[in-house]
């Protein structure tokens, strides 16, 4: 029976891919002067994929599909890598961050409204979208709110959940921001841990400075990105006041320092150059551990190797307008060009025959 269901699901996906339309391509802008650091450059592909409204995040999931937080349309869009739209979630207010675990469920940072004492209050929230029970049909997937969940959570509508990532064991990290960060054992600027040995669900990740302007800081995290490996290492981006706005953090799993994170790159590396980034909104990592960074302030995308050396950087206001997300799959780079409500694809010049 399971084999039959799998075959039917595969056939259904083929039918959907062949019967759905692509997002309407918009008229392409003149090509920007795309720079490079070495002998290779990224070549822009057309048509652009448009039809979004202020999209804030995008991933290529562990199932190989593209998921876009279509923020001002209050939904998540599911696409294939050819640009076909496969469906939309049930309404989710203002989704801004998304990740997928190894069971193929989606986790989304968004908002919701509720009535308290005859007053309408908006809260930041984290949702789980159950894809497996819905046979991977996103429009039929149930949506459950995971956060906020305690009475104290509901007393703090100013707190916001800004980023989420998943590790090899389906542990989940959620980045939270807020204004109360001193004189408390539970600062708003923090990373919360779910389903990991040694932590209760929602515990604060220890030894991360809430308002630090240096290394290992949670000062207004904008993204969390794990590696495709059996580790808890991650790359974080920050848009708060910090000298190092993108940080590669290595996890210590044994010894007296076990449970702590430390900087995986020296301050002399290109990625750690003070003032290098303006508002880095997202990071992705390819299978070679190259790091790609979307900077919304500088309208640029940066690529670094695992030593923090800058490889390629390109963009500018002629090409991007506040890019908020970047994803890499099968030698193609996808950039969420938020200010222009579109996705732009690039391939390396070395991939062109």
Residue, then its C-alpha position, 0 to 999 in steps of 0.5 A: x500500500x505504501x508503494x502504491x501511495x508513493x507512485x500515486x504521489x509521484x504521478x500527481x507531482x508530474x501532472x501538477x508540474x505539466x499542467x500549472x503555469x509559471x509565474x508571469x515573467x516581467x519585462x527584464x531590466x537592462x543587465x547590470x555590470x555583474x562583477x567578479x573576484x576571479x575568472x568566473x562570473x554568474x550569468x543572469x538567466x531569464x525570464x525572471x519569476x515574478x508574481x510575489x508581493x514583498x517576499x521576505x524569504x525563500x528556501x530550496x527544501x530538502x524535498x527539492x522544491x522551492x518555498x517562498x514567503x510571499x509576505x504581503x500576500x499572506x501565504x507560502x508559495x510552493x514551486x519546482x525548480x523550473x518555476x512552475x507554481x505547485x500550490x499555496x498554503x492556507x493563509x498565514x499572516x506576514x510570513x518572513x522566514x521558512x525552513x524544512x525539516x527532514x520529515x519534510x514539514x515546514x516551519x515558518x516565522x509569521x504573525x497572527x492577530x487575536x482579541x484580548x480584553x476587547x483589543x486586537x493584538x498582533x503577535x509574532x509566531x512560529x508555525x509548523x506546516x505538516x506536509x507529509x499527512x497532506x501527501x505533500x499537497x501544500x494547499x491541504x497541509x494543516x498549519x499549527x502554531x508552535x509559538x507563542x505558547x505560555x502566558x508570559x509569551x502572550x504578555x510580550x507582543x513586542x517580541x519577534x521571531x525572525x529566523x529558523x533553521x533545522x539540523x541533522x537530528x531535526x533539532x530546530x533553532x529559532x532566533x528571537x528579538x526584542x527590547x529587553x536584553x539586560x538585567x534578565x536571565x531570559x533576554x529577548x535577543x536569543x536563539x531558542x532550541x527545540x527537540x535537542x538532548x539536554x534542552x527543554x523545548x524553547x530553552x535559550x541557547x547558552x553563551x550567545x551574547x544578546x547585545x554584543x557588538x562582536x563575535x558570537x552575538x544574537x544582536x538582531x539576528x536576521x537569518x540562521x543557516x545550518x550545514x548539510x552535515x552531522x554537526x550543530x555548526x551554523x552561519x548567522x547574519x545580523x542586522x543589529x549594531x555589530x562589527x561582524x554582521x555575518x558569523x560562522x559559528x562552530x559548536x563544541x561537542x565535548x570537553x569542559x567547553x561542550x555546548x558553547x559556540x566559537x567563531x569558526x573564522x579569524x577576523x583577518x578573513x574577508x568575510x569578517x572584514x569590519x563594515x563588509x555588510x550593510x543589512x545581510x538578510x540571508x545566507x545559504x551554503x552549498x555542498x562544498x560549504x561555500x557561503x552565499x550572502x544576500x545584502x539588502x542594503x548593498x543590493x548585492x550577493x557575496x560568495x565566500x569559500x569555507x575559509x572566508x575568502x571572497x570568491x564572487x560578489x555581484x549586484x548593484x541597484x541596476x540588478x537588485x532592490x533589497x535582496x532578502x534571500x538566496x538559495x543554491x541548487x544544482x549549480x544554479x543560484x536563486x536570489x529573492x529580489x524583494x524590492x522588485x517582487x521577483x526571483x532571479x536565477x544565475x549560473x556560473x560562466x564555467x557551466x556554459x558550454 
